[in-house]
Amino acid sequence: MLTKELLQAVQNHELSVEQAMEQLKDLPYHNMEYAKLDYHRQLRTGFPEVIFAQGKTVAQFCDIFKTLYERNQIALATRVTKEQATAVLSVLPNVQYHDTARILYAYKDKPTQHGLVTICTGGTSDIPVAEEAAVTAELCGSKVNRIYDIGVSGIHRLIDALPDIRKSNAVVAVAGMEGALASVLAGQIDKPVIAVPTSIGYGANLQGISALLTMINSCATGMATVNIDNGFGGGYIAAQINRLIVNAAQN
């Protein structure tokens, strides 16, 4: 039960003070043998703790995901293998696995989506990272527009897409190779661009280092860069920017 719901249950005499105190023992985090789950993350940041599945055993991952879902009524995990996903799917209803993005998520109530975030890629090979960004932004409450394969080698494709891109509150540009897409986009629109370098490319791409260096050395303004292949980070910050703009407009 969430903290607000817990207090409301006591106020409505649906829960005794003693029962509430028992549940409050787990605040602000739940201490497991191999993990300390942050139950106050949503109170501080607006979204619950997200699970990074890479490196976790199937049993550990399954237990962590199930615990966070039961606590928050929503759970999101990145870098999830099919084996890890299958284990969770066998014990929890309404769990969805996005194979391309390697994301596993579940929710009791679908997050209400507002505003608009656009996710762009330089090429089709960048889509797995882009989908990690897109699904993350959606679960964080943003409407998402996907515009893929508009890299600078055919810049007319990007120019054709600009009217739709300009409707967004934030843009995520995902690109490998030399990573020029983000700089070109940032120079053409008045919206913040989050650049996500990918490890896609031939040898001198250096597993994404070339794209990363291009992006962090960009002369274009209004652009910030996250780590290589970090679609989650790009989608999350875009959703935060979008939420601030939506909230400001409503107030």
Secondary structure as GFF3:
##gff-version 3
##sequence-region A 1 251
A	DSSP	alpha_helix	3	11	.	.	.	ID=ss1
A	DSSP	alpha_helix	17	24	.	.	.	ID=ss2
A	DSSP	beta_strand	29	31	.	.	.	ID=ss3
A	DSSP	beta_strand	36	38	.	.	.	ID=ss4
A	DSSP	alpha_helix	41	45	.	.	.	ID=ss5
A	DSSP	beta_strand	51	52	.	.	.	ID=ss6
A	DSSP	alpha_helix	58	72	.	.	.	ID=ss7
A	DSSP	beta_strand	74	78	.	.	.	ID=ss8
A	DSSP	alpha_helix	82	89	.	.	.	ID=ss9
A	DSSP	beta_strand	95	98	.	.	.	ID=ss10
A	DSSP	beta_strand	103	107	.	.	.	ID=ss11
A	DSSP	beta_strand	114	121	.	.	.	ID=ss12
A	DSSP	three_ten_helix	124	126	.	.	.	ID=ss13
A	DSSP	alpha_helix	127	139	.	.	.	ID=ss14
A	DSSP	beta_strand	142	147	.	.	.	ID=ss15
A	DSSP	three_ten_helix	152	154	.	.	.	ID=ss16
A	DSSP	alpha_helix	155	165	.	.	.	ID=ss17
A	DSSP	beta_strand	170	175	.	.	.	ID=ss18
A	DSSP	alpha_helix	181	186	.	.	.	ID=ss19
A	DSSP	beta_strand	193	197	.	.	.	ID=ss20
A	DSSP	three_ten_helix	203	208	.	.	.	ID=ss21
A	DSSP	alpha_helix	209	216	.	.	.	ID=ss22
A	DSSP	beta_strand	223	225	.	.	.	ID=ss23
A	DSSP	alpha_helix	231	250	.	.	.	ID=ss24
###
